[in-house]
Amino acid sequence: MLPFARVTIIGLGLIGSSIARGVRQHMPSVRVTGYDADPTVRETAVAIDLCDDVADSAGTAVIDADLVILCVPVGAMGAVAAEFAADLPADAIVSDVGSSKLSVIEAVRAALPDATFIPAHPVAGTENSGPTAGFASLFHHRWCIVTPPEGSDPLAVERVSEFWRRLGANVETMEPGHHDRVLAVTSHLPHLIAYTIVGTASDLEEVTQSEVIKYSAGGFRDFTRIAASDPTMWRDVFLSNREAVLDMLQRFTEDLTALQRAIRWGKGDELFELFSRTRAIRRSIIDQGQDDARPDFGRSHE
């Protein structure tokens, strides 16, 4: 039995459009309604037949939904939820796809105090955005972390979890605050570092006018891919998860200072031990199917 019959997706960017495509592929009998605040995005969604119906307001989109998924930047979750609060069916479950959780739970609960809210975070994505960037297999064999607040209805948690399993994801349940600390290390801090490195290169005008772009090796090239991610989304992520990000950034700064000291004083054994440990972490990520083991990350050189 399908966990939901009528799904509404609010926000038709990369994740929202991928959910729509995934539902159509894996749960074709489920009716999908979409809404986006940008009329151009709504027009595109209609043109590419992304959903069964594209509504012209958030309230209209949720009228008969039994699952509503917020696929908007985390800083906008509360305001968007307030837009459809008056039209949300009493028995509908609301979820989201945000990369931070505690702030989102607080914002959505303020807007929808009586709603059943089961947050979730599919740990998947690309540097591309917009309704044409999505694809049905985005969540295949990727983790989706479901983060129910304390006291959540177990049946509602299971229905949301099953929805993501139907889209091909591996599902894990996690306490919201713990999620925010884990993601601060695995996602938020790496993005912050990528933005900083690419920004530093941009500031070095005498170099970047030609040499950095022309001679970009794998490391810098991959940082630019991460740094090309949606700026609105990541601005909101850093601000909404600021405590965990700042904590992890302080830890990183201390480790970076220790690395700087090892290089300055020629401590080769210390560097070798660190690089060996991090290499093992890379292997474990590949072993768990979270990345491609092929040379150069599976890039085609044809």
N, C-alpha and C positions, 0 to 999 in steps of 0.2 A: 504494500500500500504506500502511495506517495505521501511524503510528510506534509505537503501543501498543494492546494489546487489552483490558487490565484496569487501570484507573486508580483509585487510592485517594486520597481527599482528606481530610486531617486538619485539621479546623477548618472549620466550615460557616457562617462569617460572610459578609460582602459578597463578598469575593474568592472564597472557597471555593465558595459557592453559585452565583456567576456562572460559575465554571469548570464546575461540574456541569451547569448549564443550557446552557453553550456546547458541551460535549461531546455532550449529547443532541441539540442542534440540528445541529451540524456533523459529528459522528462517531457517528451513532445506533447503530452496531453495537458500540461500545466499552462494556464493562460498567463502571459507576461505583459504587464503594463509598465511603461516607462515614462519618466518625466525628467527634464533638465531645465534649469533656470534660464539657460541660454537658448533663445529661439532658433539660432542657427544650428545648434546641436540637435534640437528637436526636429528641424527640417531634414537634417542629414539622417537621423534615425528613421524617419518615415521613408526617405528615399532608398535606404538600404534594407528596408523591411526588417529592422532590428527586433521589434516587439510586435505583439498582436495589436497593441494600441499604444499611442503616444499621447498622453494627456497634456492639456495646456495650463494646468496648475497642479501644485502638489496635493491640494485637497481633493480634486477630481481624481487624481491618480490612485488614491488609497481607499476610495469609497467602499469597494467590495473585496479588498485584499485580505488574505489571511496571513501573509508574510510581507512586511515592508522592510526593504534593505536600504539603508542610508549609505550611498557611495559618493559622498562629498568630502571635501577637506575637513579634518577634525575640528578646526576652528569654526566651522559653519554648522556643525551637527545640531546644536541647540536651536539656532534660528530656523533652520529648515524643518526640524521637528515641530516647532511652534506653528509653522505655516499650515500643517495638515492636522493639528491636534483636534480641531472641532469635527473633522470628517473621519477620523480613524475608528473603525469598528471596534467594539468593546472586546471582542475575542481575538483580535489580530495580534500577532507577535511582531515586534519591531526588532531589527538587528542592524548591524553596520559592518563596515570593513576597515575601520580606522586602525592606524598603526600605534596609537596610544589609547589607553582604556580608562583610567581613573577620571580624567577630565571629561571624557565623552560621556561616561555614565552620569556624572554630576549634571552636565548640560542637558542631556536628554531627559533625565528624571525631572528636572525643573520644568521642562516644556511639556512632558507627558507623564505627570505624576501617577496616573492610574493604569498606564500601559504595561504590558509584559515586555520588558526589554532584555534581550539576550545578546550581548555584544559578541562579535567574532572578528577575527583578523586573518584573512588568507595571506600567507607569507609567499606572495608571488607577484610578479610584475615585470615590466620592461621600462626602458627610458622613454617610450612613446606614450602619447596620450590622445584622447578623443575617441569618438564612437567608432571610427574606422580602424582603430588600433587593436581592438579586442579580438580574441579568438577563443574558441570553445575549449581547447586543451590547455589553457593557461594554468589551470589548477590541478592538472593531472599529476599525481605523485608528489604534490607539494603539501606542506602542512597548512592546515587551517586551525588556528587556536581559538577555541570558544572560551569566553571569559565571563561566566555568569556571576552577577553580584550575589552576595550572601543572601540566602533565603529564596533563591529563584526556584520556580516550578521545575522539578526534574523532567517532567514530560515535555515542557517547552524547550528545555536544554537539549533533550534527545532529538526532538523534531528538527531543530536548527542544525544539530550535528549530522543527522541523517541527510539533510538537504545538501550539505557540503560533501558528504561521502558520495552522494549521487553525482556530484560534479567531478568526481575523481580525486578528491583531496584526501589526505590522511588527517584525521581529526584528533586533536589533543585538547583536554580541558585544563584551564590554568586560572589561578586567582589573579584578578585584574592588576593589582600592584606588582605582583611577581612578573607578570607579562611585561609591564612597562620597563622593569629593570633588565630583563632578558633582551628585549628589543633595543634598549638603549645601547647595549654592547654589540649585538649582531647586525643591527640595521642603522640606527640613528647615528651612532658615532662614526661608522665608516662613511656615511654620506657627508657628515660634517667635515671629516678629513678630506674627502674628495673635493668638496667645494673649496676648501682652504688651499689645497695644493694647486688646483687649476686656477684659482684666483691669484695665488702667489706668482705663478708662471705668467699670468696676464699682466701683473704689475711690473714684471721685469721686461719692459718694452724693448730694451736693446737686444734682448735674446728672442723674445716671442714674435718679433716682427717677421721672422722667417724660420730660425733654426728649430725652435721647439715644435712647431707644427710640422715642419719638413722631416724632422728626424724623430718623430714620436715613436718610441719603442712600446712594447706591450704594456708596461706598467703605467705610464702616463696616459696611453690611449684608453686603458680600462678605467682610469680615474675620470676621464672626460665623459665616458659613457654614463657612469654613475651621476656625475655632476650635471648631466643633461636632463635629469628627472624634473618633474613638474615643480616649479618654484613656489607656487601657492601652497601645494600640499606639504612640502617640506618645511616651509616657514611655519605653518601651523603645527606640524609634528614637533619641531624643536621647542616651540613656545608651550605647547600643551603638556609635554613630557619633560619640562625644563629641569626638575629636581633630579630625576634619574640621569638625564643627559649630562648635567653639570657634574654629578657624582662620578660618572664613568669618564668624563673628560678630565677630571682631576687625577683619576687613577692613570689614565693614558699619559697625561703630562708628566707624572712621576716616573713612569716606565720609560718615556722618551728621554727624560733627563739622564736616567741610568744608562741608556743606550748611547747617548751623546758622550757620557763620561768614559764608557768602555772604548769607544772609537778614539777619543782624545788620548787615552793612556795606552792604547795598543793592546787591549785585553782580548786577544784573538780567541782564547778558549771560551770566554764568556759570550762572545758573539756567536761562535759555532754552536754552543749549547742552546742559545735562544733560537737560532735558525733551524736547528734540528727539531726542536719542540714544535715550532710553528709549521714545519713541513709535515709532521705527523698529523697535525690538526687538518691540514689540507687533504691528506689521504683519507682521513675519517669522513670528511664531507663527501668525497667521491664515493666511498664505500657505502654510505647511507643513501646514495642516489640523488643527492642534492646539487650535483653539478656534473659536468662532462669531463671524463678522464682523457679524452683525446687530446693530442698536442695542440697547443695554442687555443685551448678552450673550444675545440671543435670548429674553429673558423675555416672556411673554405678559402683556398689560395689560388683558385682557378681564375 
